[in-house]
Amino acid sequence: MPREPFDRPQKFRVGDYVIVVNPGADKGKRGTVVHVSGHPGDFVYRYDVRFADGTSKRFFGFEIDLALSQSA
């Protein structure tokens, strides 16, 4: 029987302040997790992050990490 993604713990929660750690144009950007999604039969969560400039982007858990503080 396939497991639901929700059988696995989320790495981040809505409201967490995170930093983008994957290589690319967004590396080092900080923002807030605004939505967490998973799909039946899929073992991976996706995290929608909103940045200070109002833009948002979806990331996998390995692409972001907790930031130390919002003022950092």
PyMOL CGO cylinders between C-alpha atoms (Angstrom):
from pymol import cmd
from pymol.cgo import CYLINDER

trace = [
    CYLINDER, 0.00, 0.00, 0.00, 1.57, 3.37, -1.00, 0.3, 1, 1, 1, 1, 1, 1,
    CYLINDER, 1.57, 3.37, -1.00, 2.30, 5.82, 1.77, 0.3, 1, 1, 1, 1, 1, 1,
    CYLINDER, 2.30, 5.82, 1.77, 0.88, 9.30, 1.74, 0.3, 1, 1, 1, 1, 1, 1,
    CYLINDER, 0.88, 9.30, 1.74, 3.39, 12.18, 1.85, 0.3, 1, 1, 1, 1, 1, 1,
    CYLINDER, 3.39, 12.18, 1.85, 1.86, 13.13, 5.17, 0.3, 1, 1, 1, 1, 1, 1,
    CYLINDER, 1.86, 13.13, 5.17, 3.24, 9.92, 6.72, 0.3, 1, 1, 1, 1, 1, 1,
    CYLINDER, 3.24, 9.92, 6.72, 6.60, 11.68, 6.62, 0.3, 1, 1, 1, 1, 1, 1,
    CYLINDER, 6.60, 11.68, 6.62, 7.34, 14.68, 8.83, 0.3, 1, 1, 1, 1, 1, 1,
    CYLINDER, 7.34, 14.68, 8.83, 7.52, 18.09, 7.21, 0.3, 1, 1, 1, 1, 1, 1,
    CYLINDER, 7.52, 18.09, 7.21, 10.94, 19.72, 7.34, 0.3, 1, 1, 1, 1, 1, 1,
    CYLINDER, 10.94, 19.72, 7.34, 9.37, 23.20, 7.52, 0.3, 1, 1, 1, 1, 1, 1,
    CYLINDER, 9.37, 23.20, 7.52, 6.04, 24.68, 8.62, 0.3, 1, 1, 1, 1, 1, 1,
    CYLINDER, 6.04, 24.68, 8.62, 4.00, 27.64, 7.45, 0.3, 1, 1, 1, 1, 1, 1,
    CYLINDER, 4.00, 27.64, 7.45, 5.53, 30.74, 9.04, 0.3, 1, 1, 1, 1, 1, 1,
    CYLINDER, 5.53, 30.74, 9.04, 9.10, 29.42, 9.16, 0.3, 1, 1, 1, 1, 1, 1,
    CYLINDER, 9.10, 29.42, 9.16, 11.70, 31.93, 8.02, 0.3, 1, 1, 1, 1, 1, 1,
    CYLINDER, 11.70, 31.93, 8.02, 14.02, 30.23, 5.53, 0.3, 1, 1, 1, 1, 1, 1,
    CYLINDER, 14.02, 30.23, 5.53, 16.99, 30.88, 3.27, 0.3, 1, 1, 1, 1, 1, 1,
    CYLINDER, 16.99, 30.88, 3.27, 17.51, 29.46, -0.21, 0.3, 1, 1, 1, 1, 1, 1,
    CYLINDER, 17.51, 29.46, -0.21, 20.61, 27.24, -0.23, 0.3, 1, 1, 1, 1, 1, 1,
    CYLINDER, 20.61, 27.24, -0.23, 20.48, 25.67, -3.69, 0.3, 1, 1, 1, 1, 1, 1,
    CYLINDER, 20.48, 25.67, -3.69, 22.77, 27.05, -6.42, 0.3, 1, 1, 1, 1, 1, 1,
    CYLINDER, 22.77, 27.05, -6.42, 21.18, 29.56, -8.73, 0.3, 1, 1, 1, 1, 1, 1,
    CYLINDER, 21.18, 29.56, -8.73, 19.78, 33.06, -8.93, 0.3, 1, 1, 1, 1, 1, 1,
    CYLINDER, 19.78, 33.06, -8.93, 17.78, 32.68, -5.69, 0.3, 1, 1, 1, 1, 1, 1,
    CYLINDER, 17.78, 32.68, -5.69, 20.67, 31.45, -3.52, 0.3, 1, 1, 1, 1, 1, 1,
    CYLINDER, 20.67, 31.45, -3.52, 20.86, 33.48, -0.31, 0.3, 1, 1, 1, 1, 1, 1,
    CYLINDER, 20.86, 33.48, -0.31, 17.36, 34.94, -0.61, 0.3, 1, 1, 1, 1, 1, 1,
    CYLINDER, 17.36, 34.94, -0.61, 15.31, 34.81, 2.57, 0.3, 1, 1, 1, 1, 1, 1,
    CYLINDER, 15.31, 34.81, 2.57, 11.60, 34.47, 2.91, 0.3, 1, 1, 1, 1, 1, 1,
    CYLINDER, 11.60, 34.47, 2.91, 8.69, 32.93, 4.78, 0.3, 1, 1, 1, 1, 1, 1,
    CYLINDER, 8.69, 32.93, 4.78, 7.06, 29.58, 4.11, 0.3, 1, 1, 1, 1, 1, 1,
    CYLINDER, 7.06, 29.58, 4.11, 3.46, 30.40, 3.16, 0.3, 1, 1, 1, 1, 1, 1,
    CYLINDER, 3.46, 30.40, 3.16, 2.21, 27.00, 1.98, 0.3, 1, 1, 1, 1, 1, 1,
    CYLINDER, 2.21, 27.00, 1.98, 3.23, 23.34, 2.25, 0.3, 1, 1, 1, 1, 1, 1,
    CYLINDER, 3.23, 23.34, 2.25, 1.97, 20.80, -0.26, 0.3, 1, 1, 1, 1, 1, 1,
    CYLINDER, 1.97, 20.80, -0.26, 2.32, 17.09, -0.86, 0.3, 1, 1, 1, 1, 1, 1,
    CYLINDER, 2.32, 17.09, -0.86, 0.60, 14.67, -3.18, 0.3, 1, 1, 1, 1, 1, 1,
    CYLINDER, 0.60, 14.67, -3.18, -0.76, 11.15, -2.54, 0.3, 1, 1, 1, 1, 1, 1,
    CYLINDER, -0.76, 11.15, -2.54, 1.79, 8.55, -3.56, 0.3, 1, 1, 1, 1, 1, 1,
    CYLINDER, 1.79, 8.55, -3.56, 4.57, 11.14, -3.57, 0.3, 1, 1, 1, 1, 1, 1,
    CYLINDER, 4.57, 11.14, -3.57, 7.04, 11.20, -0.69, 0.3, 1, 1, 1, 1, 1, 1,
    CYLINDER, 7.04, 11.20, -0.69, 8.22, 14.78, -1.20, 0.3, 1, 1, 1, 1, 1, 1,
    CYLINDER, 8.22, 14.78, -1.20, 6.85, 18.00, 0.27, 0.3, 1, 1, 1, 1, 1, 1,
    CYLINDER, 6.85, 18.00, 0.27, 7.00, 21.27, -1.62, 0.3, 1, 1, 1, 1, 1, 1,
    CYLINDER, 7.00, 21.27, -1.62, 7.31, 24.60, 0.18, 0.3, 1, 1, 1, 1, 1, 1,
    CYLINDER, 7.31, 24.60, 0.18, 5.99, 27.88, -1.21, 0.3, 1, 1, 1, 1, 1, 1,
    CYLINDER, 5.99, 27.88, -1.21, 8.21, 30.72, 0.01, 0.3, 1, 1, 1, 1, 1, 1,
    CYLINDER, 8.21, 30.72, 0.01, 7.29, 34.41, -0.17, 0.3, 1, 1, 1, 1, 1, 1,
    CYLINDER, 7.29, 34.41, -0.17, 10.16, 36.87, -0.32, 0.3, 1, 1, 1, 1, 1, 1,
    CYLINDER, 10.16, 36.87, -0.32, 10.24, 40.45, 1.00, 0.3, 1, 1, 1, 1, 1, 1,
    CYLINDER, 10.24, 40.45, 1.00, 9.71, 41.84, -2.50, 0.3, 1, 1, 1, 1, 1, 1,
    CYLINDER, 9.71, 41.84, -2.50, 6.32, 40.06, -2.64, 0.3, 1, 1, 1, 1, 1, 1,
    CYLINDER, 6.32, 40.06, -2.64, 7.39, 37.34, -5.08, 0.3, 1, 1, 1, 1, 1, 1,
    CYLINDER, 7.39, 37.34, -5.08, 6.91, 33.67, -4.30, 0.3, 1, 1, 1, 1, 1, 1,
    CYLINDER, 6.91, 33.67, -4.30, 8.55, 30.48, -5.45, 0.3, 1, 1, 1, 1, 1, 1,
    CYLINDER, 8.55, 30.48, -5.45, 8.13, 26.76, -4.75, 0.3, 1, 1, 1, 1, 1, 1,
    CYLINDER, 8.13, 26.76, -4.75, 11.06, 24.75, -3.38, 0.3, 1, 1, 1, 1, 1, 1,
    CYLINDER, 11.06, 24.75, -3.38, 11.84, 21.21, -2.31, 0.3, 1, 1, 1, 1, 1, 1,
    CYLINDER, 11.84, 21.21, -2.31, 13.05, 20.80, 1.28, 0.3, 1, 1, 1, 1, 1, 1,
    CYLINDER, 13.05, 20.80, 1.28, 16.68, 20.28, 0.26, 0.3, 1, 1, 1, 1, 1, 1,
    CYLINDER, 16.68, 20.28, 0.26, 16.70, 23.65, -1.54, 0.3, 1, 1, 1, 1, 1, 1,
    CYLINDER, 16.70, 23.65, -1.54, 15.98, 25.72, 1.58, 0.3, 1, 1, 1, 1, 1, 1,
    CYLINDER, 15.98, 25.72, 1.58, 17.09, 25.81, 5.20, 0.3, 1, 1, 1, 1, 1, 1,
    CYLINDER, 17.09, 25.81, 5.20, 15.96, 27.61, 8.35, 0.3, 1, 1, 1, 1, 1, 1,
    CYLINDER, 15.96, 27.61, 8.35, 17.32, 31.16, 8.53, 0.3, 1, 1, 1, 1, 1, 1,
    CYLINDER, 17.32, 31.16, 8.53, 18.68, 32.38, 11.86, 0.3, 1, 1, 1, 1, 1, 1,
    CYLINDER, 18.68, 32.38, 11.86, 16.32, 35.36, 12.15, 0.3, 1, 1, 1, 1, 1, 1,
    CYLINDER, 16.32, 35.36, 12.15, 14.27, 37.76, 10.08, 0.3, 1, 1, 1, 1, 1, 1,
    CYLINDER, 14.27, 37.76, 10.08, 16.57, 40.62, 10.96, 0.3, 1, 1, 1, 1, 1, 1,
    CYLINDER, 16.57, 40.62, 10.96, 19.73, 38.79, 9.92, 0.3, 1, 1, 1, 1, 1, 1,
]
cmd.load_cgo(trace, "trace")
